[in-house]
Amino acid sequence: MLTFFLDRKLDISLYEQLYQKIKLAIENGDLVQNEKLPSKRKLASHLKISQTTVESAYSQLLVEGYLKSKPKVGYFVAANLDLLYKMNSPKQTKLAVKRKEDYLIDFKTNQVDAVNFPYERFARIEREVVLDKLKNNLNRGDSFGVYELRERIAEILYAYRGINAKAEQIVVGSGSEHLILLLVLLLGRDKVYAVEEPSYLKNYQLYLAYGADVKAIGLDDEGIIIEGLRKEKTDIVHTTPSHQFPKGIVTTITRRLELLHWANENDSRYIIEDDYDSEFRFSGNPIPAMKGMDKADKVIYMNSFSKTLAPSFRISFMVLPEKLVNRYQKELAFFSSSVPTVNQLILERLIKSNEYERHLNRMKNNYKMKRDYLIMLLESSELKDKIKIYGEEAGLHFLVDIKTKETEEYLVETAKGLGVRVYGLSEYTINKCSLSVDKTIVFGYSNLSLESLQKGVKLLEQAWKNI
């Protein structure tokens, strides 16, 4: 007699538990082909369950082909399961999942202040959008993104970045992953792409992953080196002229003009202007976008709301030159917008109601306070005679050169030993041999409290006391 333990406390029904156990017994060969199963009445009595439960389990197994039924005789294990018995179960191996490391203090650059996010305002606007606007947009879709949001983005670009763009030129996407894919498909894998060295390595990895030929081009004090673009015979350059990541260089007006001239030399050349954190400039006037100087329509402008709202919000956008808009519509309009409509509607309402601008102004003051406090801590620490701070005028990170005979790796690892994660400049380079002899640490501070900043500097004093 079949004996199975059925747990009445589980959320899974008794019939499904019985079905699974009989099925497993057949697959393991415990019940062999043509073997007769107990009658519904006998099995129900033995297991102290209803006949209906047994009948439901048998019926499911019958439908799936594990059992066959003979009228007035009973249920039997199917006779055509030879292949099932011959199947070898794959050897179970542990998946090599990279474990996330936890630190007491992490000076990451790609974070926002999670404490001061406007949760209540966001929830209120989300509710308004769901109740007021979602019904009329449930079945709508535009490969470029929600039109109303693109109108709001165009207004922001004109007011704050000096860019005169139409909503029809703007494509909304879920982060650089999606936008870079679209650009590689639009501009072609046969083109040679360039990224800055050092740079945000993820972009370099994305171009490679999407099948593009990509080169790393060095920098000088004025920005990306034009001769490097010519030497590598590049067609497309991905650059961060307003605040180079990670070095913080502002591309000079002379170099910007040289870049635009380089792009104008060939119809297939374009500049991708990545304006990833232009909203956060703490001294002087905002640096104008290169797109605003672009008379020949050769600049593809790219930005996101990752720094101003949150990375997890996953809303980025790009402004295509007018001559690429028609090509995009013809070749890539089959791509649906990768950002959920409700998220786009929420952002549109945030901008239209001025909640976005108010939040941005609050965060500017908040981040400036944190930046100033961290700089004060470093300049008054025991490390003050060994450090030089630069690139602090804008963005949510700055750099610190450290005078020491020790390696950059030593600085990072000794800090880790005390639970502090700092990031060496070499972690953002493609060709390690291109680095200077300086030991440089990239400090992000946006998601750290004042107490954490203080604790982090104290721990770094201990970690680096012998350098």
N, C-alpha and C positions, 0 to 999 in steps of 0.2 A: 504493500500500500504506500502511495506517495505521502510523504510527511514533510510539510513545509511550515515554518513559523511565519504567521501573518500578524503584523503589529497593528492593532486597532488604533493606536495613538498617532500614527503617522497621518500626514495630509493626503497620502496616496491611498486611493480606494482599495478595498480588499480584492476586488476582481482584478485590478491592474497588478497588484502584488503577486497574485496567483499566476496570472498570465506571464509575468516576467520570470518567475521561478521555473515554471514548466518550460518556457522557451529556452532558458539557460541550461536546464537539464538536457534538453534535446541537443543544443549546440555543443555541449561538453561530452556528449555520448553517453550520459548516464541513462537516458532513455533511447533505445535503439530503434532502428527502422522496423516498422510493422508491429512494434510492441503495443499491446492493448492498454489503454488507460482505464482507471476505475470508472464506474458509472457515475453520473452526476449525483445520484442519491447517496451512494456509498462514500464518495469523496467528501461530499458536504457533511455527512454524519461524522466522518473521521476527523475532519478539520474544524467541526463545529461552526460551520458557516451555512448560508442559505444555498439551496440548489440554483437559485438565480445567479448568485455570484460565480458558481462553477460554470454554469451555462454561458455566462458572458465571457469568461476566460477562454473556454473551449471554442466559442464562436470566433473570437479574435484570432486565435491560433489557426483555426480552420480557414479563415479568410486569407491569412498570410501564407498558407501552404505548409505549415508545420505539422498539421494534423489532417487526416482524412476521416470521413464518416461513412459507416455502413449502416443503412437503415435496419432497425430492430436488432443490431448487433452491438454497435458502440463506436467509440473513437479510437483511432490507431495513429501511431507516429507515421508520417508520410514515408513512402518507400523510395523517394527520389532525392535523398539528402547525402549522397556519396561525396559530392564536392564539399559540402559543409563539414563533414568529418575530416576531410583531407586538408582543410585549411589550417595552416599553422599560425597561431597567434604571434604577432610581431613582438620581438623582444622589447620589453619596457625599458626605456632609458630616460634619465632625467633631462629635461630641457635646460639648456644653458641660458637661463634668464639672468641678465645683468642686474645685480642688486643695487638699488639706489642707496648711495652713501648718505648718512646723516651726520651733520656737523652742528656744533654748538652755535657757531656763527658762520654764515656763508655770504661772502661779498660778491654775490651774483650780479650780473649786469642786466639780465633779461627778466627783471621782476618789477612789479608795481607795489605800492603801499596797500596791502590787503586790509589794514585796519581802517583806513580812511576812505574806502570805497563807499559811494552813496547808496548803500543797500536799500534803504527805505524809499528813496526817490526812484530808484531803479524798479523796485517792486511795484510802486504805484503806477509808473508809466507802462510797465509790462501789462498790468491789469487793464489799463485804459486801452492799450493797443489791442489786446485780445477781445475786449468787449466791443470796441468801436470800429476797428479796421480789419481785423483778421477775416471776418466773414466774407468780405468782398475781395479778399486776396487768396483764399484757400486754393482756388483753381487757376490762379494767374501765375505766370512765370515769364521771366525775361532773362535771356542768357547773359545780358550785361548787368543784371541786378535790378532791384526795385527802382523805378524811375524817380519817385519822389526823393529817395535817399541820394541818388546821383545828383539831383538838383541841389540838395543841401550841401553836398560835398563840393560842388562847383562854386557855391556861394562862399564857403570857407576858403577855398583856394584863391579866389579873387581878393577876398578881404585881407587874408593873412600872409599869402605867399606870392601875390602879384601875378597869379596865373589866370589867364582868361580862357577857360575851358568850357565847352558845352557838355551838358549832361550826356549827350549821345556819344561822347568820346570816352566816358568813364566806364570801366569794367570793375565790378565788385567781386572779390574772391576771398577764399578762406586762407589767408596767409601767403607767405612767399612761395610755399610749396605749389600752390595752385597757379599763382600768377606766373611764376617762372616756367612752369610747364606750358602754359598758354603762349608765352613769348617764344619759347623754343620752337613750338609747333608753328607759330605765326611767322617768325623770322627765318626759320629753317635750321636743320641740323647740319647743313653744309657750311654754315657760317662759323667763324672762329670768334669765340666769346672771351672777354677778358674780365677778371676781377682784380681788386686791389690786393697787395701783399704788404702787411698782414691785412686780414679782413674777417668778416663773419663767415666762418668756414662752412656753415650749413649751405649758404648760397652756392659756393664752389661745388659742394657735394651734390646739390640738386642739379646743376648744369650737367655734371658728369652722369648722374643717374638717368637723366632724360636724353642721353646720347649725344650731347654737344661736345665739341672740341673746345676746351677752356684753358686759358693761360693765366698765370699769376704775374701781374705787372707791379713793379716796385713803386715806391713813393719817394718824393723829396719834401722839402718844407712847404712847397706850394701846392702839392697834391699829386695825383697820378702822373707818371712820367710819360709824356707823349711819344718820345723816341722808343720807349718800350712797346707801345702799341704798334708803331710802324715796324719795328724789328720782328715782332711776332705775327705781323700781317693780320691783325685782328679786324673784325667787322663790327662787333658789338662790344661796348664796354659798360660794365655794371659798376657804378661809382657812388660814393657817399660824400658829395662836395660840401655840404653845409656843416657836417660834423663827422669826419671820417671815423669809421669804426675799425679798430679800437683806438687809434692814435690821437683822435681828437683834432686833426688838422682841418682847417678851413681852406678850401681850395681858393686861391687868389683869383681876382678878376682877370689877370693876365692869363693864368692857366685855364680858366673857364673859356675864355675867348679862343685859346689854342685848341681846346677840346672841340668846341663848336666848329672851328675851321677844319679840324681833322675829320669830323663827321660829314662836313659839306663836300669833301673831296671825292666822295663816292656815294652813289645813290643807295647802296645797300648798307651803309654804315648808320648806326644809331647809338645814342647814349641812353642808358637806363639810369635815371637819377633816383637813387634810393634816399628818400628824405625821412628816414626812419624815426628821428627824434627831434626834428626842427622846432617843435613847440616849446622845448625847454632850453631857452637861452637866458642866462642869469645876469649877463652884463652886456651893455651896448644894445644896438638895435638888432632885430632878427636878420639873419643872413638871407638875402634874396635867393629865391630858387633859380637854378639855371634855366628851368623851363620858361621863366618869365623873360629871359633874354633871347629865347630861341625863335629867331625870325624865319628860319628855313624849315621849321617843323621837324626837327631831327631828334628831339628829346622825348623819351617815354618816361613820364613822371610816375613814381611809385611811393606809396605811403601806407600806413596802417593805423589802427586804433589800439594796437597792442600796448604802447607806452602810455597813451592818454587815458585808456580805460582799463584793459586787462588783456594779457596774452591769450587767455582762454576764451575771450569774446570772439576771436577768430574772424575779424573783419578787416580786410585790406582792400586796396583799390589801386588802379593804375589809370593814367590818362594817356590814351593813344593819340599819336599824330593823326590828323584828319585823313591823310592818305592811307593809313593803315586800318581805319574804321571799316571801310567797304570790304577790304580783304578779310578782316575778322568776321564780318557778317556772312560772307560767302563761304569761308573755309571752316570756321569754328563755332558758328551759331548753334550747332547741335549740342554743344556743351551747356548743360543747365548751370545756373548760378550755384556755386558750391556753398553759399551761405544761406541758412534757413530764412525763409521770408519773414517769419516773426521777429527774428533778430535784426533784420534790416529795418523793419518797421519801428522797432523799439529805438534803434539808433536815430532814425529820422525824426522821431518825436523828441528824443533827447536834444537834438540839435535845434529843432524848430522852437522848442520851449525855452531855449537858452540854458537849460540845465547842464548841457555839455560844456558850454563856455564857463559857467560858474564853477563846475567841477575842475576844469582845467586850470583856472586861476587859483583855486584853493591848492591844487597839487603843486603848482609852480612854487608857491610860497612854502609849502611843506618840504619839497625836495631841496629848495635853496637852504632852508634851515638845517636840514640833515647834512647837506654837502659842507656848509660852513662849519658845522659842529665836528664833522669827521676831520676836516682839514686842521681845525684848531687842536684836536686831540693828537694828530700826527705831529704837528709842528711844535707841540709842547711835550712830546713824549721823549723817552730816552733814545729814540731813533732819529731825533731831529737833525743831528749833524751828519747823518748818513743818507738822507733822502732829499729828493727834488721832485716837487709836485708840478704837473702841467696838464693841460687839456681840461681844466676845471670850469671853463667859462660857459659850457653848454652840456646838454645831455645828462644822463643819469649814471655816468661813470667818469673817473679821471685816472691818470696814470701816475705812478711813482717810480722814479729811477732810484735804485739803491746802490750806494757805494760799498762794494764788498768783493772779496776775492772768491767768495763762495758762488756756486752756480745758481741759476734761477730755479732749477729743479730742487736744489737744497732748500731754498727759501720756501717753496711751496710745500715740500714734504715735512719740514720741521714745523710749519704752521699746522698742517694736518695732524701732526702728532699731539697737538694740544686742542684739537677739535675745531680749528679755524680753517676755512677753505678760502684761499686767495688764488688768483689766476695769473700765471705768467704770460707775458706777451707772446712767448713762443707757442702757446696753446692756440693762437689765432693765425699761425703761419702755415703755409703750404710747403715752401722750400726752407727748411730750417737753416740752411747755410746762408740765407739772405739776412739773418739777424745781425744786429750790431753787437758789440761786446757788452753793452749795458745790460744790467739786470733790471727788468721792468715788470712791475706788478700792476694789473688792471683792477681798480677798486670800484665795484658797484655798491650802492648804499640805499637804494630806494625802498626796499622792503624790510629794512632793519630799524628798530626803535632806537632812540637815543641811548637807552641803557645797553642795548646790544652793541652799538657802535663803540661805546666806552669799554665794554667788556672785551670786544674784539681787539682793540688797540692794546689793552693791557696784556692780553694773551700773546699778541705779536711781539711785544717788548720781551716777554719771557722766551719765546721761540727763537728770536733773533739776537739775543743779548750777546752772543759770542761772535757775531759776524764782523 
